[in-house]
Amino acid sequence: MHRIQVILPQHLRTLAHVDGEVAVEVEGAVTLRSVLDALEVRYPMLCGTIRDHVTRERRPFLRFFVCEEDWSHQPPDTPLPAAVASGKEPFLVIGAIAGG
Protein backbone atom coordinates (compact mmCIF):
# COMPACT_ATOMS: atom_id res chain seq x y z
CA MET A 1 0.00 0.00 0.00
CA HIS A 2 1.33 3.43 -0.96
CA ARG A 3 0.28 6.68 0.68
CA ILE A 4 0.30 9.38 -2.00
CA GLN A 5 0.25 13.09 -1.18
CA VAL A 6 -1.99 15.06 -3.56
CA ILE A 7 -2.18 18.83 -3.91
CA LEU A 8 -5.40 20.09 -5.46
CA PRO A 9 -6.27 23.55 -6.78
CA GLN A 10 -8.41 25.70 -4.50
CA HIS A 11 -11.70 25.13 -6.33
CA LEU A 12 -11.34 21.34 -6.00
CA ARG A 13 -10.30 21.60 -2.34
CA THR A 14 -13.45 23.64 -1.71
CA LEU A 15 -15.59 21.04 -3.49
CA ALA A 16 -13.95 18.21 -1.52
CA HIS A 17 -14.24 20.16 1.77
CA VAL A 18 -10.52 19.89 2.55
CA ASP A 19 -7.76 22.32 3.44
CA GLY A 20 -4.27 21.86 2.06
CA GLU A 21 -2.80 18.55 0.92
CA VAL A 22 -4.78 15.34 0.88
CA ALA A 23 -3.49 11.79 1.05
CA VAL A 24 -4.82 8.73 -0.75
CA GLU A 25 -3.95 5.07 -0.41
CA VAL A 26 -2.98 3.23 -3.61
CA GLU A 27 -2.61 -0.53 -3.80
CA GLY A 28 -0.34 -2.00 -6.46
CA ALA A 29 1.30 0.12 -9.15
CA VAL A 30 1.29 3.88 -8.57
CA THR A 31 0.18 5.38 -11.88
CA LEU A 32 -1.75 8.45 -12.98
CA ARG A 33 -4.84 6.26 -13.24
CA SER A 34 -4.45 4.58 -9.84
CA VAL A 35 -3.87 7.90 -8.05
CA LEU A 36 -6.88 9.54 -9.71
CA ASP A 37 -9.03 6.44 -9.06
CA ALA A 38 -8.06 6.52 -5.37
CA LEU A 39 -8.74 10.26 -5.20
CA GLU A 40 -12.23 9.80 -6.65
CA VAL A 41 -12.98 6.92 -4.27
CA ARG A 42 -11.88 8.95 -1.25
CA TYR A 43 -13.58 12.14 -2.46
CA PRO A 44 -16.54 11.04 -4.64
CA MET A 45 -17.65 14.63 -5.11
CA LEU A 46 -14.56 15.03 -7.36
CA CYS A 47 -15.81 12.40 -9.85
CA GLY A 48 -16.12 14.09 -13.22
CA THR A 49 -14.24 17.22 -12.16
CA ILE A 50 -10.70 16.03 -12.96
CA ARG A 51 -11.57 13.41 -15.59
CA ASP A 52 -14.57 13.11 -17.87
CA HIS A 53 -17.18 10.66 -16.50
CA VAL A 54 -17.35 8.63 -19.72
CA THR A 55 -13.98 8.89 -21.46
CA ARG A 56 -11.90 9.17 -18.24
CA GLU A 57 -9.76 11.77 -20.10
CA ARG A 58 -8.23 14.70 -18.23
CA ARG A 59 -10.50 17.75 -18.19
CA PRO A 60 -9.33 20.79 -20.16
CA PHE A 61 -7.58 23.43 -18.06
CA LEU A 62 -6.28 20.91 -15.52
CA ARG A 63 -2.67 19.73 -15.57
CA PHE A 64 -0.81 17.02 -13.65
CA PHE A 65 2.68 17.69 -12.31
CA VAL A 66 5.04 15.13 -10.84
CA CYS A 67 8.55 15.94 -9.59
CA GLU A 68 8.38 19.37 -11.24
CA GLU A 69 7.49 17.87 -14.64
CA ASP A 70 4.24 18.13 -16.59
CA TRP A 71 2.72 14.64 -16.80
CA SER A 72 -0.60 15.80 -18.28
CA HIS A 73 -0.08 13.98 -21.57
CA GLN A 74 1.46 10.78 -20.20
CA PRO A 75 -0.51 7.54 -20.74
CA PRO A 76 -2.69 6.87 -17.67
CA ASP A 77 -0.91 3.62 -16.78
CA THR A 78 2.58 5.14 -16.76
CA PRO A 79 4.21 4.38 -13.39
CA LEU A 80 4.88 7.51 -11.34
CA PRO A 81 8.41 8.12 -10.01
CA ALA A 82 9.48 6.39 -6.80
CA ALA A 83 9.57 9.78 -5.01
CA VAL A 84 5.80 10.08 -5.49
CA ALA A 85 5.10 6.42 -4.69
CA SER A 86 7.04 6.76 -1.42
CA GLY A 87 5.23 9.96 -0.43
CA LYS A 88 8.41 12.03 -0.62
CA GLU A 89 7.07 14.18 -3.49
CA PRO A 90 3.40 15.14 -4.05
CA PHE A 91 1.19 14.58 -7.06
CA LEU A 92 -0.08 18.01 -8.14
CA VAL A 93 -3.31 18.81 -9.93
CA ILE A 94 -2.96 22.37 -11.24
CA GLY A 95 -5.59 24.63 -12.76
CA ALA A 96 -4.14 25.79 -16.09
CA ILE A 97 -4.27 29.48 -16.97
CA ALA A 98 -5.54 30.39 -20.41
CA GLY A 99 -5.07 33.64 -22.24
CA GLY A 100 -2.18 35.63 -23.43
FENHUJO-V115404 format. One record per pair of residues at least 12 apart in sequence whose ideal C-beta (glycine too) atoms are under 8 Angstrom apart, sorted by the first residue. I is the first residue (numbers start at 1). J is the second residue. Records with the same first field share a line. If there is no record, write none. Layout:
I=J ; J
//
This chain:
1=25 ; 26 ; 27
2=25 ; 26 ; 27 ; 30 ; 85 ; 86 ; 87
3=23 ; 24 ; 25 ; 26 ; 87
4=23 ; 24 ; 25 ; 26 ; 30 ; 35 ; 38 ; 84 ; 85 ; 87 ; 90 ; 91
5=21 ; 22 ; 23 ; 87 ; 89 ; 90 ; 91
6=21 ; 22 ; 23 ; 24 ; 35 ; 39 ; 90 ; 91 ; 92 ; 93
7=21 ; 90 ; 91 ; 92 ; 93
8=22 ; 93
9=62 ; 93 ; 94 ; 95
10=95
11=95
12=46 ; 49 ; 50 ; 93
15=45 ; 46 ; 49
16=43 ; 45 ; 46
17=45
18=43
21=90
22=39 ; 42 ; 43
23=87
24=38 ; 39 ; 41 ; 42
25=38
26=38 ; 85
29=77 ; 79
30=79 ; 80 ; 84 ; 85
31=76 ; 77 ; 78 ; 79 ; 80
32=64 ; 71 ; 74 ; 75 ; 76 ; 77 ; 78 ; 80
33=56 ; 76 ; 77
35=80 ; 91
36=50 ; 51 ; 76
50=62 ; 93
56=76
58=72
60=96
61=95 ; 96 ; 98
62=93 ; 94 ; 95 ; 96
63=93 ; 94 ; 95 ; 96
64=91 ; 92 ; 93 ; 94
65=91 ; 92 ; 94
66=80 ; 81 ; 84 ; 89 ; 91 ; 92
67=81 ; 83 ; 84 ; 89
//
